[in-house]
């Protein structure tokens, strides 16, 4: 017996191809769908990473400073100030936030707040080059260079002073000791190891770049106290802090002049002589009044012919007077 296959029980090759094609198409759709899901997932993950990165960056020192800059550009100074202060809280040793905040205060005519900001900064971070550099650059830009030396004068970190050496203006050196009392005219020399100019005053007023320029030793020739105030300006135009010293000169008082002959009664005219020490001039009166530098100047021995009260004084080149010597002569004929 011959076995026969029912044609209705078999799939035609065409049907098989169609089914295979549909199956393949379904697999491709599933792959595309899976690929789209993977791409979407990657996009979402990347977006999350970027978002986290942005959030992290915005919370960094640089990010906060940049937010402050944008707030300034948008005219929101209050927000900018808060952001700069926040950046300083994050890192108090970096320069930019200090500089930006001080510049913001300057634009608001609140220089005293900028000064307080830097004073607090150097107190809290005395060894931070960033703090000092921010102060120096700000004061230079604000044309307040006289404040640079005030800030640097309290710095004890030699490395910082070396790095900012162009801004360091040391105070002038004085050649005389102010603790001494001098008994004659003194010559005061002011000097500096650096290249620059020294300015000074002798009248007690503040020394500025408009004061007397030091070019030669100062003669201290007035008795009493003389206050010398001086500043040094380096080649970059940075002024030092002012230094002042007070010098005291007390010229010695000569003894009352020696006058001969002594008081007495004489039977004939007397020839009067006065001993005049070096550096002094003798003056006298013949009427009993007190002699001054406007009285008769003694130039040599002179004769007295009648009853006379003679008063003699010595006066030096500084106007210092000795005690007065009095002689009373009675001339009887």
C-alpha positions in Angstrom: 0.0 0.0 0.0 1.4 3.4 -0.9 1.3 6.2 1.8 0.1 9.5 0.6 0.4 12.8 2.3 -2.6 15.0 2.4 -1.7 18.2 0.6 -3.9 20.1 3.0 -1.7 18.9 5.9 1.4 20.6 4.4 2.5 24.2 4.3 3.5 25.5 1.0 6.9 26.9 0.6 5.4 30.3 0.0 3.6 30.2 3.3 6.7 29.1 5.1 8.6 32.0 3.6 5.8 34.4 4.7 5.9 33.1 8.2 9.6 33.3 8.4 9.5 36.8 7.1 6.9 37.8 9.7 8.9 36.2 12.4 12.0 38.0 11.3 10.1 41.3 11.1 8.8 40.7 14.6 12.3 40.0 15.9 13.6 43.2 14.2 10.7 45.2 15.7 11.6 43.9 19.1 15.3 44.7 18.6 14.4 48.2 17.4 12.1 48.7 20.4 14.8 47.4 22.7 17.4 49.6 21.1 15.1 52.6 21.5 14.6 51.8 25.1 18.4 51.4 25.6 19.0 54.7 23.9 16.3 56.4 26.0 17.7 54.9 29.1 21.2 56.1 28.2 19.9 59.6 27.5 18.1 59.6 30.8 21.2 58.4 32.6 23.4 60.9 30.8 20.9 63.7 31.6 20.9 62.6 35.2 24.7 62.6 35.2 24.9 66.0 33.6 22.3 67.4 36.0 24.2 66.0 39.0 27.4 67.4 37.5 25.8 70.8 37.0 24.4 70.7 40.5 27.8 69.8 41.9 29.5 72.5 39.8 27.0 75.2 40.9 27.8 74.3 44.4 31.6 74.5 43.9 33.7 77.7 44.7 34.0 78.6 41.0 30.4 77.8 40.3 29.1 80.0 43.1 31.5 82.9 42.0 30.2 82.6 38.5 26.6 82.7 39.8 27.6 85.9 41.6 29.0 87.4 38.4 25.7 86.6 36.5 23.7 88.2 39.4 25.8 91.4 39.0 25.3 91.5 35.3 21.6 91.2 35.9 21.7 94.1 38.4 21.0 92.0 41.4 23.7 93.2 43.7 22.1 91.8 46.9 22.1 88.3 45.4 25.7 88.8 44.1 26.9 89.8 47.5 25.4 86.8 49.2 26.9 84.5 46.6 30.4 86.0 46.9 30.1 85.6 50.7 29.0 82.0 50.2 32.1 81.4 48.0 34.3 82.8 50.7 32.8 80.5 53.2 33.6 77.6 50.9 37.2 78.7 50.5 38.5 81.7 52.4 42.0 81.5 50.8 41.2 82.0 47.2 41.4 85.5 45.7 38.5 85.9 43.2 35.5 86.1 45.5 37.3 88.7 47.7 38.2 90.8 44.6 34.7 90.6 43.2 33.0 91.4 46.4 35.3 94.4 47.2 34.8 95.7 43.7 31.0 95.4 44.2 31.3 97.4 47.4 33.4 100.0 45.6 30.8 100.4 42.9 28.3 101.1 45.7 30.7 103.7 47.3 31.1 101.5 50.3 34.9 101.4 50.5 34.8 101.0 54.2 33.1 97.6 53.7 35.8 96.6 51.3 38.5 97.6 53.9 36.7 95.6 56.6 36.4 92.6 54.3 40.2 92.5 53.7 41.1 93.2 57.3 39.0 90.3 58.4 40.5 88.1 55.7 44.1 88.7 56.6 43.2 88.2 60.3 41.7 84.8 59.6 44.1 83.7 56.8 47.5 85.5 57.6 49.4 83.0 55.5 47.2 83.0 52.4 48.8 84.5 49.3 45.3 84.6 47.6 44.0 86.9 50.3 46.9 89.3 50.0 46.9 89.2 46.2 43.2 90.0 46.1 43.7 93.0 48.4 46.7 94.3 46.4 45.0 93.9 43.0 41.8 95.5 44.3 43.5 98.5 45.8 45.6 99.0 42.7 42.5 98.9 40.4 40.6 101.2 42.8 43.5 103.7 42.8 43.9 103.4 46.5 47.5 102.3 46.5 48.2 104.0 49.9 46.1 101.1 51.5 48.3 98.4 50.0 51.1 99.1 52.5 48.7 99.1 55.4 47.7 95.6 54.5 51.2 94.3 53.7 52.7 96.0 56.8 50.9 93.4 59.0 52.1 90.4 56.9 54.8 88.3 58.6 54.9 85.6 55.9 58.2 86.1 54.1 57.1 84.0 51.1 54.1 86.3 50.6 56.2 89.4 50.9 58.7 88.0 48.4 55.9 87.1 45.9 54.4 90.6 46.3 57.8 92.4 46.5 56.9 95.0 43.8 54.1 96.2 46.1 56.2 96.3 49.3 57.2 99.9 50.3 59.2 99.9 53.5 59.2 102.9 55.8 62.1 105.3 55.5 65.1 104.8 57.9 66.0 107.7 60.3 69.6 108.3 61.2 68.9 109.8 64.6 67.6 108.3 67.8 64.5 110.0 69.0 65.0 108.8 72.6 68.0 111.1 73.1 67.9 114.8 74.0 70.4 116.7 71.8 72.2 119.8 73.0 73.2 121.2 69.6 72.0 121.4 66.0 71.5 118.0 64.4 71.6 116.7 60.8 68.9 114.0 60.1 69.3 111.6 57.2 66.4 109.7 55.7 67.1 106.6 53.6 65.7 103.5 52.0 67.3 100.4 50.6 64.8 100.4 47.7 64.6 102.6 44.6 62.0 105.3 45.1 61.3 108.7 46.7 60.9 109.9 50.3 58.6 112.8 51.3 58.5 114.5 54.7 57.1 117.3 56.8 58.4 119.1 59.8 55.3 121.0 60.9 53.4 118.0 62.3 51.2 117.6 59.3 50.7 114.2 57.5 53.3 113.3 55.0 52.0 112.8 51.4 53.4 112.8 47.9 52.6 116.6 48.0 55.0 117.1 50.9 58.6 118.2 50.7 60.7 115.8 48.6 63.8 114.5 50.5 66.9 115.4 48.6 69.5 116.2 51.3 69.9 115.9 55.1 67.5 117.8 57.2 68.9 120.4 59.6 67.2 120.3 63.0 68.2 123.7 64.4 65.2 124.7 66.5 65.3 124.3 70.2 62.4 122.2 71.6 60.6 119.4 69.9 60.5 118.8 66.1 58.3 116.1 64.7 59.4 114.6 61.4 56.8 112.6 59.5 57.8 110.7 56.4 56.7 108.2 53.7 58.5 106.2 51.1 57.1 105.8 47.6 58.5 102.9 45.6 59.1 102.8 41.8 55.6 101.3 41.3 54.0 104.3 43.1 53.1 102.4 46.2 53.3 104.5 49.3 54.6 103.1 52.6 52.8 103.6 55.8 53.8 106.8 57.5 56.5 106.9 60.1 57.1 109.8 62.5 59.7 110.6 65.1 60.0 113.5 67.5 63.4 115.0 68.3 64.2 117.1 71.2 66.9 119.8 71.3 67.8 121.7 74.4 70.7 124.1 73.9 72.8 124.5 76.9 72.5 127.8 78.9 75.8 129.7 79.3 76.7 130.9 82.7 76.1 134.6 83.4 78.9 136.5 81.6 82.0 137.4 83.5 82.2 141.2 83.8 85.0 143.1 85.3 85.5 145.2 87.3 83.0 144.2 90.0 80.4 146.4 91.5 81.9 149.2 93.6 82.7 152.8 94.0 85.6 154.1 92.0 87.4 157.4 92.0 87.9 157.5 88.3 86.3 156.1 85.2 86.3 152.3 84.9 87.2 150.2 81.9 84.7 147.4 81.5 85.5 144.1 80.0 83.2 141.1 79.2 84.3 137.5 78.7 82.4 136.2 75.6 82.5 132.4 75.0 82.7 131.0 71.5 79.3 130.9 69.8 77.8 133.8 71.9 77.4 137.5 71.5 77.2 139.9 74.5 74.6 142.7 74.7 74.4 145.3 77.4 72.4 148.3 78.7 73.6 151.2 80.9 70.2 152.3 82.3 69.3 149.3 84.4 66.9 147.7 81.9 67.1 144.1 80.8 69.3 143.6 77.7 68.1 141.9 74.6 69.6 141.3 71.1 68.4 144.8 70.3 70.6 146.3 73.0 74.2 147.6 72.6 76.4 144.8 71.2 79.6 144.3 73.1 82.6 144.5 70.7 85.3 145.3 73.1 86.2 147.0 76.4 84.4 150.3 77.0 84.7 153.1 79.7 82.1 154.2 82.2 82.4 157.8 83.4 79.4 158.2 85.7 77.2 156.3 88.1 75.8 153.5 86.0 73.8 150.2 86.5 75.2 147.9 83.8 73.3 144.7 82.7 75.0 142.2 80.4 73.6 139.1 78.7 75.0 136.4 76.4 72.9 135.2 73.4 73.9 132.3 71.2 73.1 131.7 67.5 69.8 130.0 68.4 68.7 132.9 70.5 69.4 131.2 73.7 70.0 133.7 76.6 72.3 133.3 79.6 71.5 134.8 83.0 72.1 138.5 83.3 75.2 139.9 85.1 74.6 143.2 86.8 77.2 145.7 87.8 76.6 149.0 89.7 79.4 151.5 89.4 79.7 154.7 91.5 82.2 157.1 90.1 83.3 159.9 92.5 85.5 162.7 91.2 
